[in-house]
Amino acid sequence: MLSSVLFVVIAAFQNPGTPARSFVPANIPQTSPSDANRITPEIRGDIYIARKMYREAIETYKTGPSDSAVLANKIGIAYHQLLDLENARKSYERAIKLRGDYAEAVNNLGTIYYARKSYRRAISQYKKALRITPDSASILSNLGTAYFARKNYDLAFTTYQEALKLDPDVFEHRSSIGVLLQDRSVDERAKFHYYLAKTYAKSGDVEHALIYIRKALEEGFKERDKFKQDPEFAVVRLNPEFELIFSAEHKVL
């Protein structure tokens, strides 16, 4: 099976409990020597995170208030980016202990279970996070991916549709900064992209449906007839590019 790991951090730095419905890039503070004393450990750590200097970010965040759930969550994300899952888990759990309704940290703990292939526990965490912020497209996306990993494809498809309704860009977020993690790690990449294509097609987004049809075929999706038979792709089949994609030779990646 084709295995790929793509870990995406989404949502601008925000107050705990705020639904991450859309991506807003965080601005990196422009500082002068006179501002140096006013830069908090959190802001300095955020700058390190944006520069992918995760160890420096961890050390900087740790100089901030020890009772800050936000800092505990950000420390967890920095450890997570270093693939230190155990310390990431401890940091997320500390953030949740400090603030029980911190949906982002609850979600992020779910991504730890997901990374360890404990999909049932991941699903439980994502559902818990959604009880706090039911309108979070990003958490719904994670829940759908956990269902997908358990091969519950119909439920994954339904959940992806819910996520896309809340945020049309939920599957396109790309950033290295944020407080909420959105996972894209799946074993069956071709099938995953088939379901994303189907999700976009059902929503009427032909452009993105075509993009993911192409990706699925390039990754060796075997059931090509599904694109020509599934009712969700009816509107996509009317687009001239659809036939061009199928007439092209696709080299499996």
C-alpha positions as CSV (number, residue, x, y, z in Angstrom):
1,M,0.0,0.0,0.0
2,L,1.2,3.5,-0.7
3,S,2.0,5.2,2.5
4,S,2.4,8.9,3.0
5,V,2.6,11.2,5.9
6,L,1.5,14.8,5.6
7,F,1.0,16.7,8.8
8,V,-0.6,20.1,8.5
9,V,-1.1,22.7,11.2
10,I,-4.0,25.0,10.6
11,A,-5.9,27.9,12.1
12,A,-4.2,31.1,13.2
13,F,-3.2,31.4,16.8
14,Q,-6.4,32.1,18.6
15,N,-8.0,32.0,22.0
16,P,-8.8,28.5,23.3
17,G,-12.3,27.4,22.4
18,T,-12.6,29.5,19.3
19,P,-13.8,27.3,16.4
20,A,-11.2,26.9,13.7
21,R,-13.5,27.4,10.8
22,S,-11.1,29.1,8.4
23,F,-7.4,29.6,8.0
24,V,-6.0,33.0,8.7
25,P,-2.2,33.3,8.4
26,A,-0.6,34.6,11.5
27,N,1.6,37.7,11.0
28,I,5.1,37.5,12.2
29,P,5.8,40.5,14.4
30,Q,8.3,43.0,13.1
31,T,10.3,44.2,16.0
32,S,12.9,46.8,16.8
33,P,15.4,46.9,19.7
34,S,13.0,49.1,21.6
35,D,10.3,46.5,21.3
36,A,12.4,43.7,22.6
37,N,11.3,43.9,26.2
38,R,7.7,43.9,25.2
39,I,7.8,40.6,23.3
40,T,6.3,37.8,25.4
41,P,7.6,34.2,25.4
42,E,4.5,33.2,23.5
43,I,5.2,35.7,20.7
44,R,8.9,34.8,20.6
45,G,8.0,31.1,20.5
46,D,5.5,31.8,17.7
47,I,8.3,33.3,15.6
48,Y,10.4,30.2,16.2
49,I,7.5,28.0,15.1
50,A,7.0,30.0,11.9
51,R,10.7,29.5,11.2
52,K,10.4,25.8,12.0
53,M,12.8,26.1,14.9
54,Y,10.8,23.8,17.1
55,R,13.3,23.1,19.8
56,E,13.9,26.8,20.3
57,A,10.2,27.3,20.4
58,I,9.7,24.8,23.1
59,E,12.4,26.3,25.3
60,T,10.9,29.8,24.8
61,Y,7.4,28.8,25.5
62,K,8.5,27.1,28.7
63,T,9.7,30.5,30.0
64,G,6.1,31.7,29.9
65,P,3.4,31.2,32.5
66,S,3.3,27.6,33.7
67,D,-0.5,27.7,34.1
68,S,-1.2,28.7,30.5
69,A,-3.2,26.1,28.5
70,V,-2.4,27.9,25.3
71,L,1.4,27.6,25.9
72,A,1.0,23.9,26.9
73,N,-0.8,23.2,23.6
74,K,1.8,25.1,21.6
75,I,4.6,23.2,23.3
76,G,2.8,20.0,22.3
77,I,2.6,21.1,18.7
78,A,6.3,21.9,18.7
79,Y,7.1,18.4,20.1
80,H,4.7,16.9,17.6
81,Q,6.5,18.6,14.7
82,L,9.7,17.0,16.0
83,L,7.8,13.6,16.0
84,D,8.3,13.4,19.8
85,L,4.8,12.0,20.2
86,E,5.1,11.1,23.9
87,N,6.1,14.6,25.0
88,A,3.5,16.0,22.7
89,R,0.9,13.8,24.3
90,K,1.9,15.0,27.8
91,S,1.7,18.6,26.7
92,Y,-1.7,18.3,25.2
93,E,-3.0,16.5,28.3
94,R,-1.6,19.2,30.5
95,A,-3.4,21.8,28.3
96,I,-6.6,20.0,28.7
97,K,-6.1,19.7,32.5
98,L,-5.6,23.4,32.7
99,R,-8.7,24.1,30.5
100,G,-11.1,21.3,30.1
101,D,-13.0,22.9,27.2
102,Y,-9.9,23.6,25.1
103,A,-11.2,21.9,21.9
104,E,-8.0,22.5,20.0
105,A,-5.9,20.6,22.6
106,V,-8.5,17.8,22.7
107,N,-8.3,17.5,18.9
108,N,-4.5,17.5,19.0
109,L,-4.5,14.7,21.5
110,G,-6.7,12.8,19.0
111,T,-4.0,13.2,16.4
112,I,-1.5,11.5,18.7
113,Y,-3.8,8.5,18.9
114,Y,-4.3,8.7,15.2
115,A,-0.5,8.7,14.6
116,R,-0.2,5.6,16.8
117,K,-2.9,3.9,14.7
118,S,-5.3,3.9,17.7
119,Y,-8.1,5.1,15.5
120,R,-11.0,4.3,17.9
121,R,-9.4,6.5,20.6
122,A,-8.7,9.2,18.0
123,I,-12.4,9.1,17.0
124,S,-13.4,9.4,20.6
125,Q,-11.2,12.5,21.1
126,Y,-12.4,14.2,17.9
127,K,-16.0,13.6,18.9
128,K,-15.2,15.1,22.3
129,A,-13.7,18.2,20.7
130,L,-16.7,18.5,18.4
131,R,-19.0,18.6,21.4
132,I,-17.1,21.7,22.5
133,T,-16.9,23.3,19.0
134,P,-19.5,21.5,16.8
135,D,-18.9,23.9,13.8
136,S,-15.1,23.1,13.4
137,A,-14.6,21.9,9.9
138,S,-11.0,21.0,10.7
139,I,-12.0,18.6,13.5
140,L,-14.7,17.1,11.3
141,S,-12.0,16.5,8.7
142,N,-9.9,14.7,11.2
143,L,-12.9,12.6,12.3
144,G,-13.6,11.7,8.7
145,T,-9.9,10.7,8.2
146,A,-10.0,8.5,11.3
147,Y,-13.2,6.8,9.9
148,F,-11.3,6.3,6.6
149,A,-8.4,4.7,8.4
150,R,-10.8,2.2,10.0
151,K,-12.1,1.6,6.4
152,N,-15.5,3.0,7.3
153,Y,-15.6,4.8,4.0
154,D,-19.3,5.7,3.9
155,L,-19.1,7.4,7.2
156,A,-15.9,9.1,6.2
157,F,-17.5,10.4,3.1
158,T,-20.5,11.8,5.0
159,T,-18.2,13.4,7.6
160,Y,-16.1,15.0,4.8
161,Q,-19.3,16.5,3.3
162,E,-20.2,18.1,6.6
163,A,-16.7,19.5,6.9
164,L,-16.7,20.9,3.4
165,K,-20.1,22.6,4.0
166,L,-18.6,24.5,7.0
167,D,-15.4,25.4,5.2
168,P,-14.9,25.1,1.4
169,D,-11.1,25.3,1.9
170,V,-10.9,22.7,4.7
171,F,-8.9,20.2,2.6
172,E,-6.6,22.8,1.2
173,H,-5.1,24.3,4.4
174,R,-1.3,24.4,4.3
175,S,0.6,26.1,7.0
176,S,3.3,25.5,9.6
177,I,1.7,27.7,12.3
178,G,-1.4,27.3,14.4
179,V,-3.0,25.8,17.4
180,L,-5.1,23.0,15.9
181,L,-3.6,20.1,13.9
182,Q,-5.2,18.6,10.8
183,D,-3.9,15.2,9.8
184,R,-3.5,13.9,6.3
185,S,-1.7,10.7,7.1
186,V,-3.4,7.8,5.3
187,D,-2.2,4.5,3.9
188,E,-4.5,4.3,0.9
189,R,-3.7,7.6,-0.8
190,A,-5.4,6.8,-4.1
191,K,-8.7,5.8,-2.4
192,F,-8.4,8.8,-0.1
193,H,-8.2,11.1,-3.1
194,Y,-11.1,9.3,-4.7
195,Y,-13.2,10.2,-1.7
196,L,-12.0,13.8,-1.7
197,A,-12.9,14.0,-5.4
198,K,-16.3,12.5,-4.7
199,T,-16.8,15.0,-1.8
200,Y,-16.0,18.0,-4.0
201,A,-18.1,16.6,-6.9
202,K,-21.2,16.2,-4.7
203,S,-20.7,19.8,-3.5
204,G,-20.6,21.0,-7.1
205,D,-16.9,22.1,-6.9
206,V,-15.9,20.7,-10.3
207,E,-12.4,22.3,-10.3
208,H,-11.3,20.5,-7.1
209,A,-13.1,17.3,-8.1
210,L,-11.0,17.2,-11.2
211,I,-7.8,17.9,-9.3
212,Y,-8.4,14.9,-7.0
213,I,-9.6,12.6,-9.8
214,R,-6.2,13.2,-11.4
215,K,-4.4,12.6,-8.1
216,A,-6.3,9.4,-7.5
217,L,-5.4,8.1,-11.0
218,E,-1.8,9.1,-10.7
219,E,-1.6,7.2,-7.4
220,G,-3.0,4.0,-9.0
221,F,-6.7,4.0,-8.2
222,K,-7.9,0.8,-9.7
223,E,-11.7,1.3,-9.8
224,R,-11.6,3.9,-12.6
225,D,-15.1,3.1,-13.7
226,K,-16.4,4.6,-10.4
227,F,-15.6,8.1,-11.8
228,K,-17.8,7.3,-14.9
229,Q,-20.6,5.6,-13.0
230,D,-21.0,7.2,-9.5
231,P,-23.9,9.7,-9.6
232,E,-21.9,12.2,-7.6
233,F,-19.6,12.7,-10.6
234,A,-22.4,13.4,-13.1
235,V,-21.7,17.2,-13.2
236,V,-18.0,16.6,-13.5
237,R,-18.4,14.3,-16.5
238,L,-19.9,17.2,-18.4
239,N,-16.6,19.1,-18.2
240,P,-14.3,18.6,-21.2
241,E,-11.3,18.1,-18.9
242,F,-12.8,15.0,-17.5
243,E,-12.3,13.1,-20.7
244,L,-8.8,14.6,-21.1
245,I,-7.8,13.2,-17.8
246,F,-9.0,9.7,-18.7
247,S,-7.4,9.8,-22.2
248,A,-4.0,10.7,-20.7
249,E,-1.5,8.1,-19.6
250,H,-1.1,8.3,-15.9
251,K,2.3,7.3,-14.5
252,V,1.7,5.9,-11.0
253,L,3.6,7.8,-8.4
